[in-house]
Amino acid sequence: MNWIRTPSLLLATGVLAACSTLPSTGPAVSTAKPPAQTATAPLRSMLWVGNSFFYYNNSMHGHLGQLMAGAADNGKRSVRNVSATISGSGINWHDVAAYFKPGGVSSYSFVGDNEVRFNTFDKPFDAVMMMDCSQCPIHPKLQPVFHEFAKKHSDTARKHGAEPILFMSWAYSDKPDMTEPLAAEYTKVGKANNALVVPAGLAFAASLAKRPDIPLIIGDKRHPTLQGTYLGASTVLASVFKINPIGSKYTAGLPADVAAHLQAMAWETAQKYHAEHGRGSL
């Protein structure tokens, strides 16, 4: 994995092979007008656009790759993930179009024994997964911005041949009543833009309801513990890639019963959510 820092932007890149052993104002309607459901080829690359919720605990995308590698039904999938995160950012802080510029993000990778490999792609990413700031989708002043830029970035992703995905964040530990409003806004915007929504926030709530003894959020009341990051990654695996995390050999060093519980919560939540709300264009 290669970390690239600017004063406020953190980029993490990694090739995550399934066979690897390496660790509101109302919704805006996308002008891209995709069909209600589109049969797509398996995703082979994904750009994660977000904030510190993604990069805590050595980055959620890293855990995703190892969960995938350890899953029984991974089908030997190989996924290249790139994380573009800005600390404290909202969805409008990101210039998603810039992430697709030739010779920029993902133009080279560190592989093997820290060797630099220059990449050549038909397109840099098959999907772009976006998350707004932890309060923005339900904040009275920032909610319209969420709707506006979810549409803008979804259109940008599709313009470059990538599928837009929204990552539903979780409630603060002292404000569990955030769960439902956040879920409602992400679901609304997902449907408006025909984008898949990863129901991580609902998975957090489901986990806490069954196992309140498993801490998912650190003392600042919003950022994830390792358990929280593991649950988020498991939900992405279940939701985006339709791979069951239950039984994955990768536990991130967590006790076996804890990892098993989090895997089950991710799978059950994703199955229930998508049965009710669909999968956007995926």
N, C-alpha and C positions, 0 to 999 in steps of 0.2 A: 504494500500500500504506500502511496506517495502523498505526503501532505504539503500543500502549497499555501503559504500565508501572505496576506496583505494586511494592512492595519486592522481591517474589520472583516475581511472575507476569508473563509477557510474552505479550501477545496481538497477533497479526498478522493483518490482514484484507486480502483482495484479491479483485477480480473478475478471473478469469483466462480470457479468451476465446480460443478456438482460432484466431480470426481476428485477434487482437490483435497489435500490433507492439511492445507494451510488454514491455520486458524482464520332591520332591513327596509331597504328601499324596494325590494322586489327583485327577483332574479333577472339577469340579462340573458338573452338567448344568443347562443353562438351563431355567428354568421356563416360558420363552416357547414352547418346543416348536415351533420352526419346521420346515417340511418339509426333507428332505434337500437338495433343490434347488428354488429358487424363481425363476421368470422375473420379472425386475424391469425397470422402465424404466431408461434410461441415467441414471447419477448426474449430477446437476446442481450439487450442493453437497456439501462434505465438511468436517468438523471434525477437525483434527489435534490429538490429545491426547497430550502427551509432555513431553519435556525438551530439553536443549541439543543432543542429537543431531539434532533437527528444526530448531532455529533457527540453527545454525552456517552460515556462508557465505551470509548474507542469506536464510536460511530455505529449506528443501527445497521447500516448497510453491510458492515463487516460480519455482524452476527447473522444477518440474513443469509449470506453466502455459506456460512458454516452450518446453519440449520438445513439449508438445501442439500449440502453435501452429505449430511447425516440422515436425511429423510429416506424412508424405505421406498417411497414411490416417486422419487425425483426424476425418473426417466433419463438419468445422466444428463440433466439440463446443465447448460453453461451460460451464465449471465454475467455481463460486464456492468458493474455499477459505478457511478461517479456521483459524489456528494458535493453540492455547491451550497454552502451554508454561510449565513451572516448572523453573528450573535445579536439576539434581540430583534431580529428582523420580522417585518410583515411581508406579505406576498408582493406588495408594491415596491419593495426595496430592490427586487431582483429584475435585471434586464435579461429576460429569458432569450430574447432574440440573439443577444451577444454570445450566449452559450453555444449557439449553433454556428458561429462564424468559422470558416475554414482556418485551420492552423491555430485554433485556440484551445478551448477546453477539450480534453481527451485526445489531443493530437499526438501525444506520446505517453507511454506507461513505463513504470519500473517493473521489470520481470526478472525471474530467475535469481541470480546472485547480484541483485541491484543493478541490472543492466537496463539501459534505456532502449526501448523499442518504439520506433515511429509507426504510428497507426495509419491505416488507409481504410476508410469506410465508405460505403455507398451513402450512408447517413450516420451521424454520430450516435443517435439514440433512437430506440424503438418506442420509448415511453418517457414521459416527464411526470414525476410525482411531486406535487406541491403541497405545502402546508403554510397556513397563515400564522400570525403570532397567536399566542395562547388565548388572548381575549378578543382579538380583532373581529372574528365573525359575529360576536354578540355585543360588541361595544357600540353604543349609540352613534358615535361619530365615525367609527372605522368600519362598521358593517357594510356601508355602501361601497367602500374601497375594496373590500373582499369580493363582492359581487362583480365589480368592474374589472378587477385584475384577474380573477379566476377566468372570466370570459376572454380577456385579452391574451393571457398566457395559454389558454386552451387553443385559441385560434392560432397563436404562434407555433405551438407544438405541432398542430395538424398541418400547418403550412410547410413544415420541415419533415413531414412524414412520421411524426411521433404521436402516440396516443396520450392524452392528458389523464392524469390520475390525481385524486385529492386524498390527502391523508388527514382523517378526522382526529384532532388532538383530544386530550383528556381534561377532566376537571381538576382544579386545584384540590389539594388534600383537605383544605378547610372550607371548600365551597363545592361540595358534591352536586349541588343543584345546577352547576354549570353543564353537567353531562347532557341533559335533554336539549337545552337550547343550542349547544354546539352541534349535537347530532342533527337537529332539525335544519340548521343553516347549511351544514355540509351536504346533507341529503338534497336540500332545495337547489343548491348551486350545482351539485353533481348532475341532477336531472335536467337543469336548464342548459347545461353544456354537454349532455350525453357522455359524462365522464364517470368512470368507476370511482367509488369512494371506499377507502380502507377504513373500516369501523373500529379503529384502535381505541377511541375514547369509550365506546360501548364495551369493548373487551376489558378495559381497566375497571369499569363499573361492575361488570359481571364477576371479575376475579375478586374484587374487594367484598362483594356481597357473599361469596362462598368461602373465601380465605382472607379475612381481614388481618390475619397474622402475617401475611406476606406483604412487606412494604414495597410499594411501587413508585413512591415519590420521596425525594430527599427532604431534608429539613427546611429548605426554602419554600416548600409547599407546591412547587410546580415542576421542577426538573426530575427526570426519571432516575430511579435506582438502577442497578444492573438488572434486577428482576423486571422493572418497567421497560427497559430497553429490549430485553429478551422477549417480553410479551408483545411489544410493538413490532419487532422483527418477525415473530411467529405469525402475527396477524397479516403482515404484508405477504408472507409466504402463502398463507391460506387464501387470502383475498385476491392478490394480483396474479399469482402463479397457479392457484388452485391445487397446491400441493399440501397434503395433510401433514402438519408438523408433529402429530402425535406419534411418539416412538422414535423421533429423531435422536440419533446418538449424540448429537451436540447439545450439551447442557450449560455451556459457559461457566462451568465450575459450580453451578448451583446444585443443591441437594436433589437427588433423583425425584423425590415426591413433589418438590417445588417446580422443577422443570416440567414434569408430567402435567401438573395442574395448569400451568401457564400455556402449554401446548394445547390442552383441551379447551381452555377458555378462548383461545384464538380461533381454533377450528369451529367450535360451536357458534361463536358470535358471527364469524364470517358467513357460515352457512345460513344462519337465520336471517342476517341482514340482506344478503343478496337474493334470497328467496322472496323477500318482501319488496326490495327496492331495485332489483336488477343489477346489471354489471356495466351500465353505460355502453360504450362501443367495444368493450372487451367481453 
